[in-house]
Amino acid sequence: MARLALTMFGERKVVSTIELNTKRRDRHDIVAEILKTAREGRIKTHIMYKAKLSYSQINTYLKLLVDKGFLENNTVRRKRQIISVYRTTHKGILYIDNIEAVNLLLG
């Protein structure tokens, strides 16, 4: 918990108390966010913004998750364009369920 203090003319007053979420995400949380986002099928850009990852990070995670069978990469034709859509596999859904159960136990 952080406190916001205001100092004026040598007097210090606490203006308000602000809770900051300083917890860094670990790989499991990032993977779970990617898999949750891709449940219905999403393009790379949508997953990248939702998971708050950079372009190089999302490329690394997507390649890993496709190689391990947690995501599938399908090519779809939309408005004369061919795009890649990532969708969570059954194995990915099991991962989401398990990581949520662990997070529930940890509180």
Secondary structure as the mmCIF struct_conf table of DSSP 4:
data_model
#
loop_
_struct_conf.conf_type_id
_struct_conf.id
_struct_conf.beg_label_comp_id
_struct_conf.beg_label_asym_id
_struct_conf.beg_label_seq_id
_struct_conf.end_label_comp_id
_struct_conf.end_label_asym_id
_struct_conf.end_label_seq_id
STRN STRN1 ALA A 2 MET A 8
TURN_TY1_P TURN_TY1_P1 PHE A 9 GLY A 10
STRN STRN2 GLU A 11 ILE A 18
HELX_LH_PP_P HELX_LH_PP_P1 LYS A 23 ARG A 25
HELX_RH_AL_P HELX_RH_AL_P1 ARG A 27 THR A 37
TURN_TY1_P TURN_TY1_P2 ALA A 38 GLU A 40
STRN STRN3 ARG A 42 ILE A 43
HELX_RH_AL_P HELX_RH_AL_P2 LYS A 44 ALA A 51
TURN_TY1_P TURN_TY1_P3 LYS A 52 LYS A 52
HELX_RH_AL_P HELX_RH_AL_P3 TYR A 55 ASP A 67
TURN_TY1_P TURN_TY1_P4 LYS A 68 GLY A 69
BEND BEND1 PHE A 70 PHE A 70
STRN STRN4 LEU A 71 ARG A 78
TURN_TY1_P TURN_TY1_P5 LYS A 79 ARG A 80
STRN STRN5 GLN A 81 THR A 88
HELX_RH_AL_P HELX_RH_AL_P4 HIS A 90 LEU A 106
#
